[in-house]
Amino acid sequence: MGEPVFVIMAAGMGSRFGGLKQITPVDGAGNKLIDYSLYDAWRAGFRKVVFIIKRQIEEDFKAAVGRRMEAYFDVRYVYQELDRLPSGFTVPEGRVKPWGTAHAIACAKEAIDGPFAVLNADDYYGAGSIQMIYDFLKEPRGPGEHAMIGFRLRNTVTAHGTVSRGVCETGNGLLRRIDERTRVEKRGEDAAYTEDGEIWTPLSGDAVVSMNLWGFQQTILEEAESRFAAFLTENLAENPLKCEYYLPLLADAFIREGRGTIRVLPTADAWHGMTYPEDLKDLTAALGALRAEGTYPETLWPPTAC
């Protein structure tokens, strides 16, 4: 079994945030949010990292993040491009949106040589969550044994607009079903979601949700690649410019067909992110509080905690 690989998806457009979230400073030292995830990964034990990016941001990303990380990790780059499509498919005219998170890991198939964690570049997950996923991957597992960090919904919403969340049904510590809700809104300690903008369905703040922090065996890469054509066939005609091949969709299909298991590792960590420009102030304050309590040093690199 190869050493666990840390895979960061950084090819998102950042349309609601209004800029390149991957390289936006989030503290006075100029660190990016991705620096905190990488620091947590180093402390957990990861020594290999794969960055999934777009070629159009390659030089900016390498200058801001990638080259610095080469001192600490075995760094590899993968390019998620619109024309990375199965035979017989072409990019719809006017399409600029990436094909989604399941497409991202399919693009990274050749660069991943062991069990791997995968997560978003523009989310903060917490040191405990990343440690749990490393510990899961480090142990010998069967080819169909995967894991997901399960967050409480109330710890993952923003006060500044709607968010997408994979709402999970669990049993005996395993994921049974996951439904991608693309418009979830905070309602006090709870939340609600809508499909049409008019009818809202309540969600408990205690609901378990996926924040795209997964621990996969390499077999999932074949699954992601082989199912993409069927996804395109089903969705392109209806929504050619915005349909997305999400990891939760892949995981749900994988579970329903009995092709493996996904263990849910519950966390009390709070998510922080940059979905909207207004989130940046809240995020900066939260990271400042974590530094004040000693979770992070004032200077992240070199990683003095290791």
C-alpha positions as CSV (number, residue, x, y, z in Angstrom):
1,M,0.0,0.0,0.0
2,G,1.4,3.4,-1.0
3,E,1.7,6.3,1.5
4,P,-1.5,8.5,1.8
5,V,-1.7,11.3,-0.7
6,F,-3.2,14.7,0.0
7,V,-5.3,15.9,-3.0
8,I,-6.5,19.5,-3.1
9,M,-9.1,20.6,-5.6
10,A,-8.3,24.1,-6.6
11,A,-9.8,24.5,-10.1
12,G,-13.1,26.1,-9.0
13,M,-14.2,29.4,-10.5
14,G,-15.0,31.2,-7.3
15,S,-17.9,32.9,-9.1
16,R,-19.9,33.9,-6.0
17,F,-16.8,35.0,-4.1
18,G,-15.7,37.2,-7.0
19,G,-12.1,36.2,-7.3
20,L,-9.4,33.6,-7.0
21,K,-10.2,32.2,-3.6
22,Q,-7.3,29.8,-3.8
23,I,-4.7,32.6,-3.4
24,T,-6.6,35.2,-1.4
25,P,-4.7,36.1,1.9
26,V,-6.7,35.3,5.1
27,D,-4.4,36.6,7.8
28,G,-1.8,39.4,8.4
29,A,1.1,37.1,7.4
30,G,-0.4,36.7,3.9
31,N,-1.2,33.0,4.4
32,K,-3.9,31.6,2.1
33,L,-6.7,29.3,3.4
34,I,-5.0,26.5,1.6
35,D,-1.9,27.0,3.8
36,Y,-3.8,26.1,6.8
37,S,-5.0,22.8,5.3
38,L,-1.5,22.0,4.1
39,Y,-0.1,22.8,7.6
40,D,-2.7,20.5,9.1
41,A,-1.8,17.8,6.5
42,W,1.9,18.0,7.4
43,R,1.2,17.7,11.1
44,A,-1.1,14.7,10.4
45,G,1.6,12.9,8.5
46,F,1.0,13.5,4.8
47,R,4.1,14.0,2.7
48,K,2.7,13.8,-0.8
49,V,0.3,16.5,-2.3
50,V,-1.5,16.7,-5.6
51,F,-2.9,20.1,-6.6
52,I,-5.8,20.0,-9.1
53,I,-5.8,23.3,-10.9
54,K,-6.6,24.9,-14.3
55,R,-3.8,25.8,-16.6
56,Q,-5.0,29.5,-16.7
57,I,-4.1,29.9,-13.0
58,E,-1.0,27.7,-13.1
59,E,1.7,30.4,-12.8
60,D,-0.3,32.4,-10.2
61,F,-1.0,29.3,-8.1
62,K,2.6,28.0,-8.3
63,A,4.0,31.5,-7.3
64,A,1.5,31.9,-4.4
65,V,1.4,28.3,-3.1
66,G,3.0,25.5,-5.0
67,R,6.6,26.4,-5.1
68,R,6.7,27.1,-1.3
69,M,5.2,23.7,-0.6
70,E,8.0,21.9,-2.6
71,A,10.2,22.3,0.5
72,Y,7.7,20.2,2.6
73,F,5.9,17.8,0.2
74,D,6.4,15.7,-2.9
75,V,4.3,18.1,-5.0
76,R,2.4,17.1,-8.2
77,Y,0.1,19.1,-10.4
78,V,-3.0,17.9,-12.3
79,Y,-5.0,20.1,-14.7
80,Q,-8.8,19.9,-14.7
81,E,-9.8,21.2,-18.1
82,L,-13.1,21.4,-19.9
83,D,-12.0,19.2,-22.8
84,R,-11.0,16.3,-20.5
85,L,-14.0,14.4,-21.8
86,P,-14.8,10.8,-22.7
87,S,-14.7,9.9,-26.4
88,G,-17.7,11.1,-28.3
89,F,-18.3,14.2,-26.2
90,T,-17.4,17.9,-26.8
91,V,-17.5,21.0,-24.7
92,P,-20.9,22.7,-25.1
93,E,-20.7,26.2,-26.6
94,G,-20.5,28.8,-23.9
95,R,-19.5,26.4,-21.1
96,V,-16.9,27.9,-18.7
97,K,-17.8,26.1,-15.4
98,P,-15.6,23.1,-14.4
99,W,-17.2,19.7,-14.6
100,G,-17.2,19.2,-10.9
101,T,-15.4,17.4,-8.1
102,A,-15.8,13.8,-9.3
103,H,-14.4,14.9,-12.7
104,A,-11.5,16.5,-10.8
105,I,-10.3,13.2,-9.2
106,A,-10.8,11.4,-12.5
107,C,-8.4,13.9,-14.0
108,A,-5.9,13.1,-11.2
109,K,-5.9,9.3,-11.7
110,E,-2.4,9.0,-13.0
111,A,-0.9,11.3,-10.3
112,I,-2.3,9.4,-7.3
113,D,-0.3,6.4,-6.3
114,G,-1.9,5.4,-2.9
115,P,-4.9,5.9,-0.8
116,F,-5.8,9.6,-0.7
117,A,-7.6,12.3,1.0
118,V,-9.4,14.8,-1.2
119,L,-10.7,18.2,-0.2
120,N,-11.6,21.7,-1.5
121,A,-8.9,24.4,-1.6
122,D,-11.3,27.1,-0.4
123,D,-12.6,25.4,2.8
124,Y,-11.2,25.2,6.3
125,Y,-11.8,21.8,7.8
126,G,-10.0,21.7,11.1
127,A,-6.8,20.0,12.3
128,G,-8.8,17.2,14.0
129,S,-10.7,16.3,10.8
130,I,-7.6,16.1,8.7
131,Q,-5.8,14.0,11.3
132,M,-8.8,11.6,11.3
133,I,-8.7,11.1,7.6
134,Y,-5.0,10.5,7.6
135,D,-5.3,7.9,10.4
136,F,-8.0,6.1,8.4
137,L,-5.9,6.0,5.3
138,K,-2.7,4.9,7.1
139,E,-4.3,1.6,8.2
140,P,-4.5,-1.3,5.8
141,R,-7.9,-1.3,4.1
142,G,-9.8,-3.3,1.5
143,P,-10.1,-1.8,-2.0
144,G,-13.7,-0.9,-1.3
145,E,-13.3,0.7,2.1
146,H,-13.6,4.5,2.0
147,A,-14.3,7.2,4.5
148,M,-15.9,10.7,4.8
149,I,-15.6,13.3,7.5
150,G,-19.2,14.0,8.8
151,F,-19.8,17.6,9.9
152,R,-22.8,18.9,11.8
153,L,-24.8,21.1,9.5
154,R,-25.0,24.0,12.0
155,N,-21.2,24.1,11.9
156,T,-21.0,24.5,8.1
157,V,-23.4,27.3,7.0
158,T,-22.8,31.0,6.4
159,A,-24.9,33.9,7.3
160,H,-24.3,35.6,4.0
161,G,-26.2,33.4,1.5
162,T,-27.0,29.8,0.4
163,V,-24.5,27.0,0.2
164,S,-24.3,23.5,-1.3
165,R,-24.2,20.6,1.2
166,G,-24.3,16.8,0.8
167,V,-27.0,15.8,3.4
168,C,-26.2,12.3,4.7
169,E,-28.2,9.4,6.0
170,T,-26.0,7.1,8.1
171,G,-26.4,3.7,9.9
172,N,-23.9,1.7,12.0
173,G,-21.2,4.3,11.3
174,L,-21.6,4.0,7.5
175,L,-22.9,6.3,4.9
176,R,-26.3,5.0,3.5
177,R,-27.3,7.8,1.3
178,I,-26.2,11.3,0.4
179,D,-28.4,14.0,-1.3
180,E,-26.7,17.0,-2.7
181,R,-28.7,20.1,-1.7
182,T,-27.4,23.1,-3.7
183,R,-29.4,25.9,-1.9
184,V,-29.1,25.5,1.9
185,E,-29.8,28.6,4.0
186,K,-29.0,29.2,7.7
187,R,-32.0,29.4,10.0
188,G,-30.8,30.1,13.5
189,E,-29.3,26.9,14.8
190,D,-30.9,24.9,12.0
191,A,-31.3,25.4,8.2
192,A,-33.6,24.9,5.3
193,Y,-33.1,24.1,1.6
194,T,-35.0,24.8,-1.6
195,E,-35.0,23.3,-5.1
196,D,-37.1,26.0,-6.8
197,G,-36.5,29.1,-4.7
198,E,-40.1,29.1,-3.4
199,I,-40.7,26.0,-1.3
200,W,-38.3,25.6,1.7
201,T,-37.8,22.3,3.5
202,P,-36.4,22.5,7.1
203,L,-33.1,20.7,8.0
204,S,-31.9,20.0,11.5
205,G,-28.7,21.7,12.6
206,D,-27.6,18.2,13.8
207,A,-27.9,16.7,10.3
208,V,-24.7,15.1,9.1
209,V,-23.3,16.7,6.0
210,S,-20.4,16.1,3.7
211,M,-18.0,19.0,3.1
212,N,-15.9,17.2,0.5
213,L,-13.3,15.8,2.9
214,W,-13.1,12.2,1.8
215,G,-10.6,9.3,2.3
216,F,-10.6,7.0,-0.7
217,Q,-8.8,3.9,-1.9
218,Q,-7.5,4.1,-5.5
219,T,-10.4,2.1,-6.8
220,I,-12.6,5.2,-6.6
221,L,-10.6,6.7,-9.4
222,E,-11.8,4.0,-11.9
223,E,-15.3,4.5,-10.6
224,A,-15.1,8.3,-11.2
225,E,-13.7,7.9,-14.7
226,S,-16.0,5.1,-15.9
227,R,-19.2,6.8,-14.7
228,F,-18.6,10.2,-16.3
229,A,-19.9,9.3,-19.7
230,A,-23.2,8.1,-18.3
231,F,-23.5,11.4,-16.3
232,L,-22.9,13.5,-19.4
233,T,-25.5,11.5,-21.4
234,E,-28.1,12.0,-18.7
235,N,-27.4,15.7,-17.9
236,L,-25.9,17.6,-20.9
237,A,-29.1,18.0,-22.8
238,E,-31.0,19.5,-19.8
239,N,-28.2,21.7,-18.4
240,P,-25.2,21.9,-20.7
241,L,-23.6,25.0,-19.2
242,K,-23.9,24.2,-15.4
243,C,-24.4,20.5,-14.7
244,E,-21.7,19.2,-12.4
245,Y,-20.4,15.7,-11.7
246,Y,-20.2,15.9,-7.9
247,L,-18.4,13.5,-5.5
248,P,-21.6,13.0,-3.5
249,L,-23.3,11.8,-6.6
250,L,-20.5,9.3,-7.3
251,A,-20.5,8.1,-3.6
252,D,-24.3,7.7,-3.5
253,A,-24.3,5.6,-6.7
254,F,-21.3,3.6,-5.4
255,I,-23.2,2.8,-2.1
256,R,-26.5,1.9,-3.7
257,E,-24.9,-0.6,-6.0
258,G,-23.1,-2.3,-3.1
259,R,-19.6,-1.7,-4.6
260,G,-18.1,-0.8,-1.2
261,T,-18.5,1.1,2.0
262,I,-18.0,4.7,3.2
263,R,-17.3,5.0,6.9
264,V,-18.5,8.3,8.4
265,L,-16.0,9.8,10.8
266,P,-17.9,12.4,12.9
267,T,-16.2,15.7,13.7
268,A,-17.0,18.6,16.0
269,D,-14.8,20.9,14.0
270,A,-16.3,24.0,12.5
271,W,-16.1,24.7,8.8
272,H,-15.0,28.1,7.6
273,G,-14.9,29.1,4.0
274,M,-15.1,31.9,1.4
275,T,-18.3,31.3,-0.5
276,Y,-19.2,35.0,-0.4
277,P,-17.0,38.1,-0.1
278,E,-18.6,38.8,3.3
279,D,-17.3,35.5,4.6
280,L,-13.7,36.7,4.5
281,K,-14.0,38.9,7.6
282,D,-15.6,36.0,9.6
283,L,-12.9,33.6,8.4
284,T,-10.1,35.9,9.3
285,A,-11.5,36.4,12.8
286,A,-12.0,32.6,13.3
287,L,-8.4,31.9,12.2
288,G,-7.1,34.7,14.5
289,A,-9.0,33.0,17.4
290,L,-7.4,29.7,16.6
291,R,-3.9,31.2,16.6
292,A,-4.6,33.0,19.9
293,E,-5.6,29.7,21.5
294,G,-2.4,28.0,20.2
295,T,-3.9,25.8,17.5
296,Y,-1.7,27.5,15.0
297,P,1.6,29.4,15.4
298,E,1.8,33.0,14.2
299,T,4.1,31.8,11.4
300,L,2.9,28.6,9.8
301,W,6.0,27.7,7.7
302,P,8.3,26.1,8.5
303,P,5.9,23.9,10.5
304,T,7.4,24.3,14.0
305,A,4.9,21.8,15.4
306,C,6.5,18.9,13.6
